[in-house]
Amino acid sequence: MKIDEHKLRMVNRLSTGKSWYKPFQYKEDVDKPGDVRNILLVVATLIASVTFQAGVNPPGGVWQEGDHAGRAIYASNSAAYYVFLISNTLALATSILVIIPLTYKFPCHLEIVIATISMAVTYGSAVFAVTPHEIRFRYAIAAFAVPFILRCLIQLFKVLVFKNDHKSDPENGNNE
C-alpha cells in the first residue's frame, strides 16, 4: 500500500512542529494592500459581532424571576463574570478600533462611525442592564478605553521618536 507523499509530508510537518502556518502568513511584497484591508475588515467585523452578541445575551442567559430577574445568571460567579466582561469588552473595543481606520475615506464613512459608536453605546447599555449592581461597571468602561489609550500612546511615541530622528537626519539637511 503506497502512501501519498504529500500527505506524508504534511503529517511529518505537523508532527515535527515545523511551521505549517508559514504559507498563510502575511507577506508584504506579495499580498495586496486592498486584500489585506478586506481580510482585516472581515475578521474585525466577525469579532465585533460575536462580542456584541455575547454582551447583549450573556452566557447562561438572565434570571427570569425573583429578585435577580433581568440580571445575568453568569454574574452569580463574580470573578468569572469579571473575566468575561472585561475580555469581551476589550475584544469589542479593539475590533472597533480596527474597523474605523480601515473604513476611512470609504463612502459613507461618517455613517459607519455613527453606527459603530451607536453599537458601542448599545453594547454598554445592554451590559449595564444585565450586570448586577454589586458588579463594578467601571472595569468594563476601563477595558473599553484601553485599546484607544494604547493606540494614542503608540502614535505619540512615534511622533516623538520620528520628530527627534528627523531633526538629526543628514539627508534632510538637519544636523542638530
N, C-alpha and C positions, 0 to 999 in steps of 0.2 A: 504494500500500500504506500503510495507516494504522497508525501505531504507537500502542499503548496508552499513554495519558497517565500512568497510574500507574507503569508500568514505566519510562517515560522519566524521571519524577521520581525514582524510586529509583536508576536508573543515574546520573542527574545528582548526586544526593545522595552516592552512594558515590564518584563520580569527583572531586567537588569537595572532599572531606574534611569535609563537613558532618556533624554529629553524627547518624549513622544509629542510634546506640545509645541516644539520649535517651529514646525511648519505653520502653525496657527498664530504665531506672534506677529506683532506689528513690525513692518519693515518700511522705514521712512522713504527709501529710494524706490520701493515697489508699489506700496499702497497709495491710492489716490486720495487726496485730502477730502474730497466730497464723499467718497465711500466711507472713509473713517468717520466723518461727521455723522453720516446716516446711521452707521452702526452704533455710535455713541448715543445718538438720539433714541434709537430703539431700546438699547439697554437701560438708559436713564428713565425712559418712559415706563418700561416694564417695572423697574424698581419703584418708581413713584406710584404706579398703580397698585402694586402689591402692598406697599407700606401704608398707603392711604386706606385701602380696604381693611387691612389688619387693625388700623387705628379706629376706624369707624365701627367695625364689627370685631371686638377683641376676642382672642381665643377663649373658648369656653362659653361665650355669649354673655348675657346680662341677666341678673336676677329678675324674675317676672313678678314676684310677690314679696310681701313683707317689708321690713324696714329698709332693705337694701335694693328695692325694686328700681330698675333702670341703671344699676351700678354693675361694673364688670365683675364677673364671678372670679376671674383670674386675679383680681386685686385682693382676694382673700389671703393670698400669699404675697405680702407687700414687697419682699426682697425680689422675688421672681418678676413681679409686675413692674418694679422699677427698672430691672434689666430690660424687659420687653419694651416698656415705654420709651426709655432713653435710646435704646438701639434702633427701634423703629422710627423714632422722630429724627435721629441723626441720619438714618438712611434716606428718609424723605427729603430732608433739608439738603443733603448732598446731591441727590438726584435733581432737585430744583436748581441748585447752583450750577449743575452741568447743562440743564436744558436751556436756561436763559441765555448764556453767551452763545450756545450753538445755534440758536434761532435768531441771533442778532442780524439785522438787515433783511430778514425774511419779510415777505408781505405780511401784513397784519401783526407785526412784532409787538406793538403796543397791546393788542388784544390778547396775544399769547402771555404777555407779562401780567395783564389784569387777571386772566383766567388762572394763571399759576398762583398768583398771590391770593386770589379768592379760594383756590383749592387748599392752600396752606391755612387760611383762616377757618375754612370749613373743617379741616382736619383738627385744628386746635380746639374749636368749639365742640366737636363730637367727642374728642378725647376728654375734654374738661367735663362734658355731660356724664360720661360713664365712669369717670375716675372718682372714687370715694373722697370725701373731704379730708380725711386724715392723710391721704397721699399728697405729697407736696408737688404741685403742678409746676413750680418754678424750675425743677430739674429738667422737665420736658422743654421749657422755654430756653433754658441754657443749652440743652442739646441741639435745639434748632439753630441757635446762634453760632455754635462752634464752627461749622464749615465756612460761614460767611466771615467770621473774625479771622480764621486761619488764612483764607484767601486774601483778605485785606493786608494782613501781616506779611504774607509772601510777596504781594505786589509792592508794599512799602520797602521791604528788604531789597527787592530787585531794583527799585528806583534809586535807593541809596547806594547800593553796590555799583550799579552801572553808571550812576552820576559821578562817583569817585573814579571809576575806571576811565570814563570819558574825559575827565579833566587831565589825566596824565597820559592820554593816548597820543603818541608822536605822529600818527597818521593824520590826525585832525589838527595838527599844529599846536597842540596843547602840551606844554612841558612844565606843569606846575609841580 
